[in-house]
Amino acid sequence: MRPKTRLIRSQYLSVALLLIMGILSACNKEKGPDPCANTSYDIQIVKTAAVGGVNNGSITVLYPRGDTLKYAINNGAAQESPIFSGLAAGNYILKVINQKGCSDTVQLIIQAYGAKYAAVKQLVTGYCGPCHLNGGASGGKNLDTDSSIVSSWDRIRVRCVNGLPTFMPQNGQLTTIDKQKITDWVNAGHRLTD
């Protein structure tokens, strides 16, 4: 009789397991679909570099924005303001969180600029558009990226400081102070970190 008892116990256990599994799957079905499954934002930001080894970088969320959204970086506390300042150079994960607690993220880098490079980048941004910025490539030079500015250090110096074959920008020479900013950056090593 003992083998029959084992068989019956085994059958009861099998039935009990099937019932438990059925109850659990029914519970999951009652929950419904994941409310966060389709949460996706076209996150658009503006960021500034940390200049001179100081924690002065920033991230500003341009889109999405709204009263029901919160923002967080690197799993920190969520905040209502879409502006993060006082940031060190490095990698960041920006999270946009809606009123349901659903979120989307974007990864970004705050660059570390040297003070001399930052001054030159500001000159390029202020004087070189639209000819060499925003996709413009007059004379075969586009200066939209940090790497394109760094790799064009000699051409920037020759055209903007020395005026060979003519001075740039086309609307007139840079001031002596602005020419000196380029010269100082070039003489320091013409790197992103100078």
Buried (B, 14 or more C-beta within 10 A) or exposed (E): EEEEEEEEEEEEEEEEEEEEEEEEEEEEEEEEEEEEEEBEBEBEBEBBBBBBEEEBBBBBBEEBEEEEBBBBBEEEEBEEEBEBEEBEBBEBEBBBBBEEEBBBBBEBEBBBBBBBBBBBBEBBEEBBBEBBBEEBEEEEBBBBEBEBBBEBBEBBBBBBBEEEEEBBBEEEBBEEEBBEBBBBBBEBEBEBBB
